[in-house]
Amino acid sequence: MDAEKNLRKEELGKKRKVIQIAVSESSFGDSGETVGSTLALCDDGTMWRLYTFCDDSQDWEQLPPIPQD
């Protein structure tokens, strides 16, 4: 159902908007490498995650929907 909702928005040319965002960062190991994570909640109810590892960003990935049971 969520996939259908997302498709309808794209077909209508509407863009997803971020309504809440959270960022975390931590270092680990002797080298102090940094790992960051950005989470975004969008107006269509989807949640997305972006990992950053040593200043190398990855693509946004959609998180699975939260169960309603």
JOKAJO-V838281 format. One line per field, one symbol per residue. ss: DSSP state (a for helix, b for strand, c for the rest). burial: 1 if it has 24 or more other C-alpha atoms within 12 Angstrom, else 0. A space follows every 10 residues. Layout:
BEGIN
ss: ???
burial: ???
END
This chain:
BEGIN
ss: caaaaaaaaa accccccbbb bbbbbbbbcc ccbbbbbbbb bbccccbbbb bbbccbbccc bbccccccc
burial: 0000000000 0000000000 0000000000 0000001111 1001011111 1000000000 000000000
END
